[in-house]
Amino acid sequence: MELELIEEGSTSLWVPRHDSTAVFPPGSAPIFYNPRMALNRDATVLVAACTEPRTYLDAMGASGIRGCRVGHETGTHVTINDRDPDATSLIRKNADHLGLDATVTCRDANALMSEEPFDFVDLDPFGTPAPFIDAGIRSSIRMIGITATDTAPLCGAHLKAGIRRYMARPMNTDYHAEVGLRILLGYAARMTARYDRGILPQFCFAHEHFVRLHLRLARGTQAADQTVARLGYIYQCPSCLYRTEGTGLFPEQQECPHCGKPLSPIGPLWTGAIQDTDFLSTLTERLPASGLAEPDELEKILTCCRNEPAISYSYDYHKLAKAYRVSPGPIALVLESLQKEGYSASRVHYSGYCIKTDAPLEILRERLTAQ
């Protein structure tokens, strides 16, 4: 296996050399490493720096880059695991290269998490994290990070796969990234509540080909009940632009107030806030001195997430304009006019042309045509 020394953030380590001519270069090497996930790992390093976990588990280490970065850039004692002996050999090489006091294990991730507790458990599998979330929750003392790259099932493009994996019904909407994020959050919430524990979303976002959750876990039946109370559905009209949301474990039969069609329920999923705004402020304050790989891009996401209303859906600005047959002005002017009328309104972190607002559709149409 041919290796090359790379640097990500302030950490240098050995990774397998990819075949750059392959359709998916990260998959061409015997041990997985994806440079496009640097932003995802940046977020985890920053979260770990601000939460100061006593112990941290990178459950599916591969090259070990995530766990090595957390250990090297935050000083946290890390355990890095992979079930592939070749991967664990590379992880040990990288830990020695960095002088880390790290524990390297070669085990099935679910077996390890079923037997040992960690302050911060991190799940970053290839594809769906669904088979690992239950064990990850049981292993986690305080924090859990979850990455999903199976966005097509989460967002409804592969509907049957999404239903099988997450026991929820997604839908491929014009705000599909939000749907995928909240479907994953809802699944994590249901898995957590079974153990009389609850989740408190700290920093959760969708970007390009992945969804990333950072969750704080709380113990007790009250925390579990509060978590269950946040589960609900988005109700999407199949014919017009109308959408709404509601809480409850089971969907309600509703009709669109604009065209009378039965609304399609999406879920169960997490409704309400997906960020802790105070925590996002702390992350933003620490960012300039963090030495991360992509600080500017992460700062944009943090800023947008901090301003987003706690609404479970958004509107595609272009589709609004097409439906209403108008040529609207800049998004910023529409948002400003909605805010002046007392409505919540903002851009979204996962799209440059979607907006979130609690304004009724008729008000939104008026603001669009007034520009």
PyMOL commands that set and color helices and strands:
alter all, ss='L'
color gray80, all
select helices_A, chain A and resi 25-28+35-51+65-74+85-98+109-115+130-139+151-155+159-166+176-193+221-228+277-289+295-307+317-324+331-340+361-370
alter helices_A, ss='H'
color red, helices_A
select strands_A, chain A and resi 3-8+11-16+55-58+77-81+103-105+118-123+140-148+197-201+205-207+210-219+231-236+243-247+264-270+315-316+345-348+351-357
alter strands_A, ss='S'
color yellow, strands_A
deselect
rebuild
show_as cartoon
